[in-house]
């Protein structure tokens, strides 16, 4: 028991007296709302006391940083040993345009790179595809071939700076380019570090950039996990993402539950398909969460995620290595919380969300820019977003001690509640036969749709407030400089792609495509063949077209 019975008895007596006093005064000072709840609609009581966490055991449920159940963090020294990685999400126009933004951010104190790709690249199409028309370089960087990738990484020390790539269906092709670029620069694969998102289950659930059906999509992910385990030991071959689940409208509990159940699905597949021991690969699994505007809910979600994942790895998968039980995660402030109305309010939202992520113990953080809801972020807006992290790290004092909110009656109670509700979802999906089966039934998709609808109803009825949208509205427009991508970016990108196709060795290219095709048909790991193909200047779409040919294309069933 967390508290001695004497303390609990005193707490009950004090609380009863306080409740009696509240009943006497509430008629004179009525509360502003009939019901108080989080953004995700978890009801919050007036007061939390020792009674709310009386069944907790300190050693079992809270513990110390760096030890099971890792509620208080993976590292025993927290941020006193090293700050989180400052990793701004950047991608725009051509590879050279993005390289310039990256180098500017590194000069300003960013400590890790994060890559935003344009829609054609995200979907596995080249810039000259009819499906790419009008989208090349618009919302991220256009990458077609290894030559683009080499331009993207020009002047970047690949053995010293880690790079995250938000790429899903074509992840094998883009990671192959990263590996090939490193080798061409003389950097061994054993020395490169970073992350590919490579999480297709959340695509079927939420983000909807997909290519092949779920089963072969998961097979390709297991290929990357196996290849990384054997050849690229410092790389995270998957970032299991709740961020996009939350952006699609889920609650915090749904984000927590569906993300971790996706992680369980991937672990099961690698063990079954590749025959690896869980301790061989689990230490390099990583996660990605959304930090939304409800300060305490987000902190509790992240703390609950660490403890829940540690239990999953220890109890379900019998992991022995403590690092297999670590939940290492990146966090991004909530894009869906930003508003086009009164956009300078977004600086405040981002600062609060970033602080929640830090107090939740994130290992890596991206802070959104104030103008992202309107356009690609300007240099000025990006610098403010980066400075937000630096001020939190070096001025506020929140990094001085580890997990400073531990022991709070409210924080521990809400952490427990979120974990319990997440387990309910996980067990329900287990009973359905796993996450792929649940996706095919439409279960997570419909749960998220209901949550998004309920939240919008609360905004429309003003039950919940969004400043500048349904309260404190002003008629004055605030001018924001708009960063736009010139149409010539698309023309120049297509011209470069055509030049690459003209100069490459046709026979070597054809053999590379045949080798990938055979690897897919025979169930072999595609990564070595993808690396060889990109060295022979195969394009992203050419590799993805092989996947589409062998595995078929997925069409969303459009559940309602």
N, C-alpha and C positions, 0 to 999 in steps of 0.2 A: 504494500500500500504506500502511496506517495506521501500521505499525511497521517500522523498519529490520530487516534480516535478523539483525543482531547481537542485537537485543533479543529477537527471536523464538527464536533459538537458546538464549539464556540462559533464556528462559521455559520452553522444552522441557526443558532440563537440570534446572532447579529443580523443575519439575512432576514429572519422573520420580523425582527423589529423594524428593519429598513423597509420591508414590503408593507408593513402596517402604516408606516409614515407616508409611503408613496400613495397608498390608497386615500389617505386623508388629504393629501395636497394635490392630487391629480385633477380634481375638479377646478382648482384655482389656477393651476399651471398645466393645462392639458398638453399631451404630447402632440408633436406636429403631424404624425402619421398614425394610422390605425395599425399598420404592420410595417416592421423594419426588416429589410432583407438585403442580402448581397446582390451584386449584379446578376449572379446566377440564380437568385431567388431562394437561397438558403436562409431560413428565418433566423434572425439574431435576437437573442434575449436582452433585456435591459442590463443585466449584470451577470458576470460569471464569477464563481467562487471556488474554493477548494473542493466543494461537493461535486463540481462538474468534472473533476479529474481524479476523483478519490480512488478509482480502481487502477490507476496507472502505477506501474512499477518503474522506478527511476532507471535501474540498470537494464531492464528488459525493453522498455518503451521509449526512453529518451537517451540515456547513455552519454558518452563523450564523443567529441569529433574524432573521426578517423577510425572508429570502431563500430561494429555491428550494434544496432540496426542502421547506422549512418544517418539517423534523423538530423543530426547536427552538422553533417558535412562529411565529405570523403577524406579531406586532408586534416591532419592533426593540428596544423598551424593556421588553418583558414586563410584569410587574406593577409595575415601577418607574414606568411611565407611568400606569397605572390598574389598580386591583384588578379582579378578575372581578365580574360583577353578582351581588349577593346576591338570589336570586329564590326565595322560598318558595312552594310550591304550595299554593294556598288556594281553597277553595270550600265553602260550607255553607249549607243552608237557602235563604232568599230572597236576592235581589240586595242588599237592605239589610243582611242579616246578613253577607254576604261583604264588602260595602263597609266595614263596621265593622272586620272582621279586617284588611283591606288597610290601612286608615288606621292601625290600631294597629302593624302591622309597619313601615310607613313611618316612624312616630314612633320606632320602636326601631332604625332604621338600615338597614332593607331598601332596596335601590336599584333594584329592578325588580319588577313584579307578575307573577304566574303564576296562571292560572285553572283550577280544577278544576270541571267541569260534572257535573251529576247524570246518571244513566243515561238517562232519557228524552231529555234534550237531546243526549247523546252519540249516541243512536240515531236522532235526527231525529223525535222525537215530542213533542207538546205535553203539558202537565201534566194535561189532562183526558182524554187518551187512555186507553182501557182497559188498554193495555200499560204505562202509567206508574203504575198504581195501586200504592201502597205504596213507591214509589221516589223520589217528588218531593223534591228537596233533601237526600236521604239521604247521598250520597257526594260531593256537590258542589253547586254553585249551580244553581237552576232558572231557565232563561231561555226565555221563550216569544216575546216581542215586543220591539220597540225600547224600549218603556216600561220593561221590566225592565232593559234594557241601560243606559238613562240613569240608572236608580237605582243600578246597579252602579258606574257611573263618577262618581257625584256627588262633587264635591270633589277629584277626581283631575285633575291638570294633564296633559292628554293630549299636549301638545306637549313635555313635559319628562320624563315617566315612561314607560318602555317596558313593554308588556304582552305576555305570552305566553299563548296560548290553546290548551289541549290539547283540540283538537276535530278530528274527521276526516271522517266522511261529511257532516255538515252544515256543513263549514268555510266554504263560500261564503256561507251564510246568516248565520253568526255574524260573519264578517269584514265582511259588508255592514252589519251592525248597528254594528260598531265604527266603520266609515267614516262612516255616517250620524250616529252620535252625535257624532263629532268635528266634522262640518260644522254640526250644530245648535248646538254649543258655540262655533262661530266659529273652529275650528282647521282650517286647510287640510290636505288629504290629504298634501301634500308635507312636512308637519311631524310627522306621527305616526310612531312607531316601535314595533316589536314583532314578534311571530312567531305564525303559526298553524301548528299541527302538520301537519295536512293531508296526512298520509302514509298513503295507503290500501294500498299494497303490504304494509306491515308488518301492517296489519289482517288481510289475507287469510292472512298467514304466522303471526301470533302472537296479537294482541289480540282479534280476532274481533268488533269492532263494525263491521259493514259494512251497506251499504244496496243499492247497485247493483253490477253485475258489474265485473270489473277494467278492461275497456277504457273504458267511459264514466266510471268513477271517475277514471282517470288523465287523461281529457279535461278534467274539471272542475278538476283540479289545474293542468293547463297553462293553463286560463283564468285562474286566480289569478296564476300566474307572469307571464303576459302583462300582466294588468291592473296588477299591482304594478310591473312594469318601466316601464310608461308613465305611471302616475298616482300611485303610492305608493312613491317611491324609497327611503325609509328602512325599509321593511317587509320582513321575511323571509317570503315567501309559502309557505314549506314548511320544516318541521323534520324532516329525514329521520332516522327514529328507530330506533336499535338498542336503546333502553331496554326496550321491551316484548318485543322478540325475546329479550333476556336474561332478563327476568322469566318468560317462557314456558319457560325451562329450557335455553337454548342455551349453548354454550361461549363464551368470549371471542372465539375465532377466528371462530366462526359469526356472532356479533354483528357483528364487524368486516366480514366478507365480505358477509353478506346486506345490511347497511345500505348499504355502498358500492355494491353491485350494484343496489340499489333506486335510489340516486342516479343511477347511469349510465342506468337506464331512464327516469327523469324527464327528464334532460338530452336524451336521444335523442328523447323524445316532443315536447318543446317545440320543438326544432330542426325536427323533421319536420312537426309540426302547425301551428306558429305562424310558422315561417320566420325566427325570431330568430337572430342570431349568438350564439354561446356567451358572448362577452364582454358582450353586452347584459344578460344575466340571471344568469349564474353567480356574480357577486360577492355576490348576495343569497341564495344558497342557504345553508341552515344545517343542522346535524346535532344529534343528541341521543343521548348515550351513558349507559350504566349504569356506575356505579363500584361494583364488587363488593368483596368482603372480601379477596381476594388482592392485597396491596399492589402488588407489583412487576408482576404480570401486567396489572393495570389501567393502571399508568403506561405500560408498554410498548405496550399496545393503543392508547392515545390518541396516543402518539408515532408509531406505525406508521400510524395512520389519516391523520395529516396528510401524511406522506410519500407514502403510497399514493394519496391523492386528488390531490395535486399532480401525480403522474405520470400519472394518468388524464386530468386536464384538459389537461395539456401534450401528451401523446403521442397519446391517443385522440381528443380533441376539438380539438386544435391551438389551445388558448387562448393569447392573446398578453398579456392583462392579468394581471399577477401576482396581483391580488385574485381573479381567477377561479380561481386555484389554491389559494387559502386554504381550509382546512377550518375553519370557525367553528362551534364546538359548545357546547351546554349539557350539563351533566352533572347527574344525580340519583343520590344514594346508593341502594344496592340495597334496594328494598322486600322482595324475596324473601329477603334475609339477616336480616331482623328476626324475632324470635321472641316468641311469646306467653309462653313460659316465661322467667322471670327478665327481664322487659322492660327493666329498667334497664341490662342489658348492651347494649341497643340504642344507648345514648348513645355507648358506646365504639366499637361497630361503625361508627356513622355518622361519628365523628371520624376513624377510620382511613381510611374510604372517601373522605371529603371531602379529606383530606390527599393521597391518591393522585390525586384529580381535579386538585388544584392543581398537584402536581408533574408531572402529565400535560399541564398547560397549558390547562385549560378556560377559556372566556371568560365562563361563567355557571354558577351552581351552586345546586342545591336540596338542602338537607340534611333527611333524613327525621326525623320526631319519634319519640320513644321509644314512643308509644302507638298509632302508626298501624296496627299489626297487630291492634289490638283495637277501635279506634273512630276517629272523626274527631279530629284532634289538638286538644288543649286549648290555651288561650292560654299556659299555663305550659310545656307541652312544646314548642310552637312557638318560644317565646322561647329555650329551651335550644338548640334546633337552629340558630336564627339566631346566637346567641352563639358556637356552635361555629365557624362561618365567620369571625366577627369575630376570634376568638382566633387562628385559623390565619393570618389576614391580618396582624394587627397585633402579635402577640406572639411567634410562633414563629420569625420570621426567614426563612421559606421563600420569601418574595417578594423577598428582597434581591437575589438573582442569578437569571439566566434559565436554565431547564432545568439545574438543578444536578447531575442524575444523568448528564448526557451524558458519554460516554467510559468509563463503567463497563463492564467486560468483560461482566458479567452482563446489565446493562440493554440494552446495544447488541446483544448476541447474542440475547436474548429478543425484542427489538423486530424484529430481522431475521427470526427464526423465525416470528413471528406474521404479519408481512407476507407471507412466502413461502407460508405455509399459506392465508392469505386469498386470495392470487392463484390458488391451485389451485381454490378454490371458484368464484371469479369466472370463470375460464376454463371450468370445467365448466358453469356457467349460460349463458355465451356459446354454448357448443356445443349447448345445449338450445334456443336461439333467443331467449334473454332471460329476464328475471325473470317476466313474465306467463306465458310458456310453462312455466317451471319450477314456478310456483305451481299451474298447471293439472295438472301431472304429480304434484304433491304432494311435490316434492323437498325444499324447505326445511322444510316442515312435518314430514316424517318424520325428517329429520336432527335437528331440535330435539327431537322426541319421544324419539329414541334417546338423545340427550345427557342429557335430563332423567331418563330411566329409569336410566341408568348412574350419574348423580350420586346419585339416591335410594338405589340399591343400596349405594353407598359409605357413605352416611350410616347406612343400616340395619345394615351390617356393621361399623360403627365404623372403617372404613378412613380416612374423613375425619371430623373432629371438628366438632360444632356444640355449643358450650358451653351447658349447661343443657338440651340436648335429648337427646344421647346420651353426655354426659360431664359430670361435676361437677353431677349432678342433685340438687336439693333438694326436699323435700316441702312446704316452706312456700310458700304463695301470697303474692305481692306485690300489695297493693291499688293499683290505678291508677284515678284518677277518670275516669269514662266520660262523654264528651260525646255527648249524644243529641239528635236532632232531633225536636221535638214534632210530633205528628200534625196540629196546626192549621196548620203550614206548608203542607201540601198543600192543605188546604181554602181557605186565604187566597190561595194562588197561583192556584187554579182560579177563584176569585171575581174576581181581578184580570184574568185572561185573558178571562173572559166579559164583563167591563165594557169591555175594549178592543174586543172584537168588536161590541158594541152601538153604540159611538160612532164607529167608523171609517166612512169614505166607501165604501159598498158598490161603487159603480161604479168608483172609482179602484182599489180592491182587486182587483176582477175583471179589470180591464184589465192590472194588474201580473202576475197569474197567467197570463193569456193570453200576455203578452209573454215571460215566462220559458219557457213551453211552446213557443212558436215558436222562441225562441233555441236551445233544446235540439234541436228537430227539424231546424233549419237548420244546426246546427254552429257557431253564433255564440257569442261570449264572453258568459257569463251574468252576469258581475259587475255591469255597469251596470244590468241589469234587476233583479237582486237588491237593489241599493241603493235603487232606486226603490220596489220592493215593500215593503221593511221600513219605508221612510218612510211608506208607505200602511198601515202596521201589519199587514202580513202576518206570520204566525207562522212559527216554525221548521218545524213539521210541514207547513204548507201549501206551503212551498217544496219541502221534501223529498218530499212526495207527488207533486208534478209530476215530479221526477226519477224516482221509482218508476214513475209512469205511462208516461213516455217511454222510459226505459232498461231497465225491468224490475228485479226484486228478485233479489238474490244469495242463494243458499242454500249453506251450507258442505257440501261433499261428505262430510265425516266420515271422513277417511282413517285407516287403522289399519295 
